[in-house]
Amino acid sequence: MKILITGSNGMLAYALKKTLKKENRLILADIDNMDITKTKEVSNFFTKAKPEFVIHTAAYTDVDGAQNNKSLAFKINRDGTRNVAMAAKKMDIPVVYISTDYVFGDNKRKPYTENDRPNPLSIYGLSKYAGEKEARKNPKHYIVRSAWLYGPNGKNFVLTILRLAKELDELKIVNDQRGCPTYTFDLAEGIAKLIKTNKFSTYHLTNSGSSTWYQFAKEILKIKKIKKKVLPITSKELNRPAKRPSYSVLSGAKINRLKIRLKSWQKALKNYLKTIKL
């Protein structure tokens, strides 16, 4: 199958390329050869490339930066998604849109299902939810909500903790936000299985289990056998521009019924950390 991956230089795209290349022909698009915010440019690219499937990973992902760049966040996450989804619809091919746990707010304390009503707390979350609406205009869509991604080929929380552990005497990590740390290679494997089902819908796909950022940091240091004092702090103390949900755990029950289940976040983290030499 000829699969077009947008945002092909990104962290998730890196894992998708490694995962999908054996069984598929990949068409790679990033800002240098297809600007998703330009309708005609997207249309022309699709016409020439003739993809049979699209995985849309391109996005504005700076959660704090979006607070002061609302127009840019919506231009990329909403308008860019519209261009990709409509180009795919015109060719009658499916599109996978990668969304986020940040489309939810603070109105639950049990895992969010796909039927729960989104309530974004930040501009980033609002723009990604707007992108979901655009993706749904293509009847052949998979909307995949994931969370707290880390993996090779990009900055991530795991690498940040390892760096700070070298630089600081103690670490102060937020302990009042709970979510699902997810390894990009596990997510990519899940997506590879999902696109073979032809079960178009919205799905939550993360490594199983949940943690706070503080617990996540402690586990990173534990696996790497790094002794470092880690102090729990509140989101208020951190004082970031964008508000994050205090609870954004995603239920995997729906996708599990398709026999797609990702390993625990702790096992996934161990696998990733085996690839990192200090």
N, C-alpha and C positions, 0 to 999 in steps of 0.2 A: 504494500500500500504506500502511496505517496503522501507523506504527512508533512504539512507545513507547521513549523514551530516558530511562533513570533517571540520576540525578546530572547533570541537564541544565544545571546552572550550572558544571560543571567544564571543565577544559582540553580534554580529548578530546571531550566532548560539544559544545563550541563548534565544533570542526572538523566533527563529524558533522552538526550542524544545517546548517552552510553547504553541506556536500557532498550531503546527502540531500534537502534541501527542494524542489529542482526537480522531482523525480520522485515524491515521496511526501508523504503528510500526516503531520506529526509531532505526537506527543503528548508533552508535556514534563512530567517529574516530578522534583521535588527534595524536600528535607526539608520545605519549606513546604506542599506539597500531597500528599505520600505518604511517610510514614516507613517505609522498607523493613524495619525491625526489628519492625514491628507487623503480625502475620499478617492480622488482620481488615481493617486499613486497606488493606493491599496488595490483598487479595481484592476489597474493595469498589471500589477504584479501577479494577481490571481489569474488573469487571462493568459499571461505568458507561462507561468509556472504550472498551471493546471493541477493543483493539489486535489487529493481525494479525501482529505481529512485535515482539520486544523486544530492545533493545540495552542491556545492564546495565553501565553505567559507574560507578554509585554505589559508593563504596568508602572505607574508612579507609586513607589513603595515607601517613600520617606514619610512615616506617620507624623512626626513633628513638623517636618517641612511643609506638609500639606496645609497646616493651619494658616500659614502665611502665603500659601500659593494655591488658593482654592481653584482659581480659573485653570491653572496648569494641571492640577490633579484631576479635575473633571474633564478637561480636554483629552487627557490620555486615557483615564480609566473609564469614562463614559463614552465620549465621542469616538475615541480610538476603537473601543470595543464595538460600537455601532458599525463602524466602517468594516471591521473584520467579519462581524456576524452577518452583515448584509451581503458582503462579497461572497461569503460561503453559502448563504441562502440562495443567491442568484445562480450558483453552480450546483445547488441541491446537494451540498455536502455537509457533514456534521462539524460542529465546533465545540471544543472544550474550553470553558472559561474558568480560570483559576481565581477563586474568591477567597474570603478570609473570615475568620472567627470575629473580626472586629465589626462585622455588620450587626452584631448583637450588642445589647446594652447590659444593664444591671438588674433586670427584672426576673431572674431565675437563680436558683441554687441547685439545680440538677441539670445534667447534660442537655444542651439544646438539640432539638430534632429539626429536620428540614421543614416541618410544618409550623415551627415557632416563628412569630412575626419579628423581622429584623427591627432593630432600634439603635442605629449607629450613634456613638457618642462623639465622634471626631469627623473632620472633613475627609480624612482618608477613608474611614468606614462608609461615609455617605457616598463618596465617589465610587467605591467598589460595589456598593449595593446598586447604584445607578447603572453600573456596568452589567450587573446581573440582569436587570430589566431589559437592557439592550440585547444581551445574548439570547434571552428568551424569545425575541422576535424571530429568531431562526428556529423553526419547529424541531430541527434536529440538533438539540443542544444537550450538553452535559455541563452542569455548573458544579464545580468541585470546590467546596469550602475546606480549607486546611488552616493550619495555625503554627506559629512559632517555628518557622523553618530554619534549618541549619544544614550545612553540607559544604562540599568543596566548591571552589570557584566563587568566592564572595565573602564579604564580611558577615559575621554572625555572632550570636551570643556566646557560643562555646569558645571561639577563638578570642573574643574579648575577655572572658573570664581567665583564660590561660595567660593572656598578656598582662592583665591587671595583677594576677597572682605573682608575677615576676617583679612588677613595678611598685606595688603597695604593701605596707605592713599588714593591713586588714582591708577586707572588702565589705562594702555596705550594699546589700541587694534587697530589692523590693519583695515583700512577703505577703502582700494583700492583693495580688493579681494571680488568678489560677487559670491555667490553660493546658494545652496539649503540645509539648515539644515534639517536633516531627522532622525526621531525617529525610532529606530530599530524595535519596535513592529508594527508600521505602515508598514514598509518595509516588515516585515515577513508576515503580512496579505496580502499584495499585491502579494508577491511571492506565497503564498498558493493558491490564486485565479488564478494566471497565469499558474501554473503547471497543472491545470485542463482543460486548453483550447486546449492543443496539437497544439498551434500555435507557432512552433519553429521559433525563430528569435532573433534579438537584440532589447532590450527595455530600455528606460530611466524610472526610477521609483524613485521618491523623493516626499517628502511632497511638496505641491504646494506653489508657491510664491518664493521669493528670498530675500536675505539680504547680507550685508557685515558682517564680524566678529564683527565689532564695533556695528552695529545695533543688531546683535544677542546677544551680551553681555548686551546691554542696556535693551533688552526685558527680559532677564533672571533676572536682578536685579529689573526691574519694577514688574514682576509677583511675585517675592519673597518680594517685598516692602523693598528692601535694598537701602538705600541712600548712594551712593558712586560716587565720581567724576570719570568720564570715559573720557579719551582723545583719539581722533582719531590720529593714526599715519600711516605712509606709510610702505609698505613692505621693502623698502630700509632701513628705520630706524630700523626695526626689524632684518634685516640681517640674515636670515636663510640660511643654506647651499643649500637647494633645492629651485628652483624657482617654485612658484605656479602661475597658470593662474590668471590674474586679473578678468577674467569673465569666469565662467564655469557653467552657469545656464543651466539645462537640460530641454528640452521640453518634456512634458508628453502626447503630442497629440496622439501619436501612441498607447500607452497602454490605454489611455482613450477610444479609439474606441472599446476596449475589455470590456468596462464598469468597468475598474479598475482605480480608482482615489483616491489618498490619500488626507487627510484633509490638511488645511493650516499649514505651519510650526509653526505659532503662537499658534494655537489650540493644535497641537501635543506637543509643548513645555510645555504648561500649564498642559497637561495630565501627562507628565513625572515629572514635578516639584511637582505635588501633591504627588508623591511617595517619595519625598526627605524631610527628617526632618532636620532642621538646629539646 
